[in-house]
Amino acid sequence: MQLAEQIREARSKKEILLMTHLVLGYPSFAVNREVIRQMVENGVDIIELQIPFSEPMADGPMIIKANQEAIANGTKVADCLAFAAEMAAEHDIPFLFMTYYNILFKYGLKDFLNKAKEIGIRGFIIPDLPPEEGEEYLRLVKDLDLAPIQIFAPTSTEERMRTLADHGAGFIYCVARRGVTGSKTEFDASFDAYLARCRKATDLPLAVGFGISNREDVQVLTGKADLAVIGTATIRLVEEKGSEAVGPFIAGLR
C-alpha cells in the first residue's frame, strides 16, 4: 500500500494522526530504541528518522545541537541505516528518513535509495532539495514506489504549491510558520487561511509541523490537518526528563 493510502486508511479511524521526529544517534541509539518503543506503544502513526548532518539548515537550536552531538559521538550513515532496518522490522508503522541532500549524494543517490527501500523506509523529507534540482532523485524514488515528500511554507504562492504537489507523494509537509524548527507557533486567522491554501493546492494528506508541542496544539489542528508533527518537544523532553517521559507525553496529545 502506498503511503498516502495508508495515511487515509488510518485517518478513517482517528481524528488526527501523530508523526514524531528524532535525531538518530542522539543521545544514543539505545535511547532512540526506547523512545521509539514508547512512541509506538502510545499511538504514534509515523516516525521521521533524521540522519544527522553538520549543517541542518531547516532546524532550530535544539535539533542542531542533537545533530552536532550525534556526529561528535561517531554516528555514521551506515549506523543509521542499520538502526532504521531494525526499527522497520520491529514496528508496524511507516518510517521516513529526513536528512539533507549531501548525505544522499555522498553515499551515492541510487545506492542510498535502493538501500532505504530494502530496509523498509517509506519516504523521504529532504528540505534542501527543490524539485527543480532533484530530477534524478524524484525519478528514482518514484520508480521504487517511495514517497518524495514535499514542503509547503506560508510564503509559498498557489502556483508554487501546485508545482510542489505535482512532484510529491505520501503527504505534504506544511511548515506552520516562517523560520526554523522549535519555536512556538501561533494559530490565528492567517494560519487558517494558509492551511486553506494548502488544501486547495493538493489532494494529498496534510501534515503540519514546526512548533507543535502540546495537546492544545494538536486539538487546534484536528479537523484541519491529517497529521500533527511533534519534533523538538520530544527531543527536549528526553534531554530534560529522560526517555521514560516520552510515553505519557505522547499518550496525552490526543
N, C-alpha and C positions, 0 to 999 in steps of 0.2 A: 504494500500500500504506500502510495506517495505521501510525503509529509503533510501537505495541505489537506488531503483526505483524512489522514489520521487525526489532525487537529480538529477538523469539522466534526468527526465522529465523537471525539472526546468532548467537544463543546456542546453536543446534543445532550450530554449528561451532567454538565456543570455550567453554572452561570458565567464563570470566567476561569481560564486556566492559569497556572503559575509556571513561569520559566525562571530558573535561577542560574547564577553565574559563579564560577570560581576560577581562580588562577592556579593552574597545575604546578605542583611543587611548592606551593606556599600554604602554610608554613612548612608542610611536608606532604608527601604522597600518602603517608599513613593517616594524617589528619584529613586530607582530601577524601580518602576512602570512607572514613567515619561520617564526615559531613554529607557525602552523597547518600550513604545509607539512611541517615536521618531525614534527608530531604525526600527521598523516595517513599519511605515509610509514612511520611506525614503529608503526602498528596501532591508533591511537585510533579508536573506533567512533562516538562522538557528541561534538560540541563545543558547549559552552554559552557564548554570547557575551553578556557583561554590558554593557549600555548604562549608562555612568556616571551616578550620581545623587549629589546633595550630601549626603544622609543615608541611607546604605546600612545600615539597622538590623540586618540579619541577619549582617553581615560583621565580621570581626576587623580588627586594626590594619593588616595588610599590604594587604588588599583595600580598606579605607577609604582608605589612602594612595594606592593606584592610582586609585581613583575621583576623589579630590581633584586629583591631578596631571593626570589626563586632562582634567578640566573646566578646570583652570588653563591647560592647553595649547590650549584652544579647541575641544575635541571637542564636536560638536553631534549631535543625534539624526539629522539628515539625513545626516551623515557616516557614522554607524553603519549606517544602512540601506543606503547605497551600498556600503559595505565588505562587509556581510553578503551583498548581492546578488552581488558579485564572488566571494566565497568559496563560496557555494552553487552557483554556476555552474561553478566550477573543480574542486571536490572532491565526490566521490560518496559522501558520508556525511550523516547528518542534522545540521542546525544548529538550535539553540534560542536564543531570546532569554531572558536573565534580566535583570530590572530591577525597579523599584518602580512602583507604580500611578500615581504622579503623572506619570511620563513618558508613559504611555498617555493619561491624562486631558488633559494639556496639548496633546498632539499632536492629540487627537481620537480617541476609542476606536475607532470604526468605521473611520476612515481608517488608523489605525496597523495594525489587524489585517488589513485588506484589503491594505495595502502589504506587510506581512510575508508574507502568503500569496503575493502576486505575485512576491516575490523568492526564494521557496523555503524560508522558515523553516518548521519542522515543529511547533513547540510553544513554550510559554512557562512560565517559572518566575517567579511574582510573589509573593514571600514575605509582603508586607504586605496581600494581598487575600484574606481568608477568603471562602468561598463564599457566606455569608450577605450579604456586601456586594458580591458580584460577579455578580449575576444576569444583567445585560446582557452583561458580559464572557463569562461561560460560554455564554450562548446564541449570541453572535456567533462565538466560537471554534469551537464545535461545528458551527454552520452552515457554517463554512469547512473542516470536516474537519481541524482542527488540534487539538493536544493541550494542554489546560489542566492542566499537571502539578501535583499536589497534594503537600503535605509532611506527613509523619508525624514526630512527635517522641517521645522517651522518656516525656514527660509526657502524651501523648495517651491517652485512655481507648479501650477497644474500641469503644464507641459512636461516639466522635469519629472514629476511624479509618474506620469503616464509612461515616459521613457524607461524609468527605473522598473516600474511594474512589468513592462513588457519583457525585461531581461531577468526578472526574478521568478522564484518558485518557493513553495513551502509556506511562507508568510512574509509580510512586510514588517520590518522593524521601524516603528515610528519613534524617533527621538522626541521626547516630551518638551524639550526646550533647547535654546541655544547653549553652547558651551560644552563642557566635558562631563563625564560621569561623576556622581557623588553628591552634588548639591541638591537642596530641596527644590521640588518643582511646585509651582502654584497652578492649581487647576481653576481657571477662570473662563470667562466668555471667549477670550481669544484662543484658549486651548480647545474648547468645544468646536469652534469654527475651524481650527486646524485639523482636528480629528474628522470633522465632516468632509473636509477636502481630501483627506487620506481615503476615506470610504468611497468617495466619488471616483477616485483615480484607479481603483483596483477591486477585484472581487476576491483577492487573496485574503486570508485571515490577517488581522492586525495585532501586532504585539507593541505594547507601549513600555518604554524603559527610560532611564535617566531620572534618578531622584525618587523612585518608588520605594518606600521604606517601611510602611506600616499598614495595618488593616484598613484605616481610613482611606489611604491612597487607593488600595485595591477596590474598596467599595465605590469610590468615585468612578473608577474605570469600568465597573461591572455594568453591562448593558451598552457600553460604548466601544470596548475593545474585546478581542478574543483572548489575549494573553497579557498578564501583568508581569513585567520583568523585574526581578529583585536581584541586584548585583552588589553594590558597595555595602548595603546594610548587612548582609550575611557575612561578608569578609570582615567588616568592623566588629560584628558580634563575636566571631571566632577569636579575633585578636583580644577583645576585652573580657570575654566570659568563657571562652573555650568551646570546643566542638559540641559539648553536651547541651549547649543552649540553643542549638540550631533547630532541633525537633520541635520544642514548644513554640519557638518563634514562627516557624512555618505553619504549624497547626493553627495558630491564632490569626493567620492572614485572611482566612475566608470564613 
